[in-house]
Amino acid sequence: MKKYFVGLITILFSSVVYAGLGVDPSKFEIVMPADEVYEASIEVKSVYDTVVSAKVSTKEWKTYSGNNGITVKDWLIVDTNKVELLPDKSAKVNFKVAPKEGMVGSLSGMLSFSVQREGETLNVMISVPVYLVIKGTEKPDIKLSNLKIFQSSNTPVGFDIELENLGNVHVRPQGMQMSILNKKKKLIQSVNLGDTVPVYTGSKRSYKTQFSSILPKGKYFAEIRLKSFDKEFVFLKKFKVLKDNSIKFKY
């Protein structure tokens, strides 16, 4: 007998409108055990001045390679393949997330809505990502694969960070803290990364940040801290600021 899941769900309650179609919410982040069911719905809206028919489908997205052979249709189920949209009125589309035993790490898929009006060649599509993590199988592992530190006489210090995801779950680094410490490892400046795209399993992604002031000549540390599924990763690298305000650093 299937158990219905009530647990860790993150829903971004902000609507997205694209070329005549709107969806709300704009994404789902779900952490749940296998062999349970999560039920949810999406509001779909048309800004066309006539009734339009939207096709509803699921699409593959970024899934951990350890789930080889598993498709989005194995765990993401929509209750309809078509919805009629009235002008400026929302329609509700229900769906279920039902992971099975043997699925591990992260899986993700897209709920897509497309409209092609009669007499038009353009097919308008909007998609909502559904990110799923199988609770109890998470193995986050992130590596700082590259770091560039830059500054000039008229440009404050900045970091160009490349993260590599070696684990089995996607890592969303918003809130990642990037700091400059003095030679005694005391905090000088700190910046937190805002909402951004994740680093998917088996891939790399770069992030940039700019601090507020120019560092004088001296020795410093670059510190990067981020959390993923209650595991914290800390990277600490030494660098120097030279007399001309340039940076001496080799990763």
C-alpha positions in Angstrom: 0.0 0.0 0.0 1.4 3.4 -1.0 2.1 5.9 1.8 1.4 9.6 1.0 4.3 11.8 1.8 4.3 14.9 4.0 7.8 16.2 4.5 10.5 18.4 3.1 9.1 20.2 0.1 10.5 23.5 -1.2 8.2 25.2 -3.7 9.2 28.5 -5.3 5.9 30.5 -5.1 6.6 32.9 -7.9 4.8 32.8 -11.2 6.6 32.7 -14.6 5.1 34.0 -17.8 6.6 33.3 -21.2 5.1 34.2 -24.6 1.5 33.9 -23.6 1.7 31.2 -21.0 2.1 31.5 -17.2 2.8 28.9 -14.5 2.7 29.0 -10.7 4.8 27.8 -8.9 7.9 28.0 -11.0 9.7 25.0 -9.6 9.5 22.2 -7.0 12.3 20.8 -4.8 11.2 17.5 -3.1 13.2 15.3 -0.6 11.2 12.2 0.1 11.7 8.4 0.7 11.2 5.8 -2.1 7.8 4.0 -2.2 5.8 7.0 -1.0 3.7 9.4 -3.0 3.6 13.2 -3.1 0.6 14.9 -4.7 0.7 18.5 -6.0 -0.7 20.8 -8.6 0.3 23.7 -10.9 -1.7 26.6 -12.0 -1.5 27.3 -15.7 -2.7 30.5 -17.2 -3.1 31.9 -20.8 -3.0 35.6 -21.7 -4.4 34.9 -25.1 -7.8 36.5 -25.9 -9.3 33.2 -27.1 -9.6 29.7 -25.6 -6.5 27.6 -26.3 -5.6 24.0 -25.7 -2.3 23.3 -24.0 -0.6 20.0 -24.3 0.8 18.6 -21.0 3.9 16.4 -21.0 6.9 15.3 -18.9 10.4 15.7 -20.1 13.8 14.3 -19.0 16.1 16.7 -17.2 19.2 16.2 -15.0 19.3 12.8 -13.2 22.2 11.1 -11.3 23.9 8.5 -13.5 23.4 5.8 -10.8 19.7 5.8 -11.9 20.6 4.5 -15.3 17.6 3.2 -17.2 15.1 5.1 -15.1 13.0 7.7 -17.0 10.9 10.6 -15.8 7.8 8.6 -16.5 8.8 6.1 -13.9 8.3 8.6 -11.1 6.5 11.8 -12.3 2.9 11.2 -13.3 0.5 13.8 -14.6 -3.3 13.2 -14.6 -4.0 14.7 -18.0 -2.2 15.3 -21.4 -4.3 18.3 -22.3 -5.9 21.3 -20.6 -8.3 24.0 -22.0 -7.3 27.5 -21.0 -9.8 30.3 -21.0 -8.6 33.9 -21.4 -7.0 35.3 -18.2 -8.2 32.3 -16.2 -6.1 29.7 -14.4 -6.5 25.9 -14.8 -5.1 23.4 -12.3 -3.0 20.5 -13.4 -2.5 17.8 -10.8 0.5 15.5 -10.7 2.2 12.9 -8.5 5.8 12.2 -7.6 6.2 8.5 -6.8 9.8 7.2 -6.5 10.3 3.5 -6.4 12.7 1.3 -4.4 16.1 1.3 -6.0 16.1 4.9 -7.1 19.0 6.8 -5.4 20.4 10.4 -5.2 18.7 13.0 -7.3 16.3 12.8 -10.2 14.8 15.7 -12.0 12.3 16.2 -14.8 10.2 18.9 -16.4 6.4 19.4 -16.5 5.9 21.1 -19.8 2.9 23.0 -21.3 2.8 23.9 -25.0 0.3 25.8 -27.2 0.1 26.0 -30.9 -2.8 28.2 -32.0 -4.6 27.5 -35.2 -3.0 29.2 -38.2 0.3 29.8 -36.4 3.6 28.0 -36.9 5.1 29.0 -33.5 4.8 26.4 -30.8 4.9 28.1 -27.4 6.2 26.0 -24.5 6.9 26.7 -20.8 8.3 24.2 -18.4 8.5 23.7 -14.6 11.4 21.8 -13.1 10.7 19.1 -10.5 13.8 18.2 -8.5 13.6 15.0 -6.5 16.0 13.6 -3.9 15.5 10.2 -2.5 15.7 10.6 1.3 18.3 8.4 3.0 20.4 7.9 -0.2 22.0 11.5 -0.4 25.8 11.6 -0.8 26.7 15.2 -1.4 30.3 15.8 -2.5 31.5 19.1 -4.0 35.0 20.1 -5.1 36.5 23.5 -5.7 37.9 22.7 -9.1 39.2 26.1 -9.9 39.5 29.6 -8.4 40.6 32.9 -9.9 41.1 36.0 -7.8 41.3 39.3 -9.5 41.8 43.0 -8.6 43.2 46.1 -10.1 44.0 49.6 -8.9 40.5 50.7 -9.7 38.5 47.4 -9.4 37.7 45.8 -6.1 38.8 42.2 -5.5 36.6 39.5 -7.0 36.4 35.7 -7.1 35.7 33.5 -10.1 34.8 30.1 -8.6 34.3 26.7 -10.4 32.5 24.0 -8.5 32.5 20.3 -9.5 29.7 18.0 -8.3 31.2 14.5 -7.5 28.2 13.4 -5.4 24.8 11.8 -6.3 22.6 14.9 -5.6 22.4 18.3 -7.3 23.9 21.1 -5.2 22.2 24.5 -5.1 24.8 26.9 -3.8 22.6 29.9 -2.9 23.8 31.1 0.5 27.3 30.1 -0.3 29.6 32.4 1.7 32.7 33.8 0.0 35.0 35.6 2.3 38.4 37.4 2.5 40.4 36.7 5.7 43.6 38.4 6.8 46.8 36.5 7.4 45.5 35.7 11.0 42.3 34.3 9.4 40.2 37.1 10.7 37.2 38.1 8.6 37.7 41.3 6.4 34.8 41.0 3.9 32.1 38.5 3.1 29.5 38.0 0.4 26.7 35.5 0.2 25.5 34.1 -3.2 21.9 34.7 -4.0 19.4 32.3 -5.7 21.1 30.6 -8.6 21.1 27.5 -10.8 22.4 24.2 -9.3 25.5 22.2 -10.0 24.1 19.0 -11.4 25.7 15.6 -10.6 28.8 14.9 -12.7 29.1 18.5 -13.9 30.8 21.8 -13.2 29.5 25.3 -12.9 31.1 28.7 -12.4 30.0 31.5 -10.1 31.4 35.0 -9.8 31.4 37.5 -7.0 32.7 41.1 -6.4 33.6 42.5 -3.1 33.1 46.1 -2.0 36.7 47.4 -1.7 40.2 47.2 -3.0 42.7 45.3 -0.8 46.0 46.9 0.2 49.3 45.1 -0.2 49.5 42.0 2.1 48.8 38.3 2.6 45.2 37.0 2.7 43.0 33.9 2.5 40.1 33.3 0.2 37.4 31.2 2.0 34.4 29.5 0.4 31.7 27.8 2.5 28.6 26.1 1.4 26.2 23.5 2.8 24.4 20.7 1.0 22.0 18.3 2.9 23.5 19.2 6.3 27.1 18.6 5.1 29.3 21.7 5.1 32.2 22.2 2.6 35.0 24.7 3.4 37.8 25.7 1.0 40.7 27.9 2.1 43.3 29.3 -0.3 46.2 31.7 0.3 46.9 34.7 -2.0 48.9 38.0 -2.0 48.1 41.5 -3.0 51.2 43.2 -4.6 52.2 46.8 -4.4 50.5 47.6 -7.7 47.2 46.1 -6.3 47.4 43.1 -8.5 46.9 39.6 -7.2 49.5 36.9 -6.9 47.8 33.5 -6.7 48.1 30.2 -8.4 45.4 27.5 -7.9 
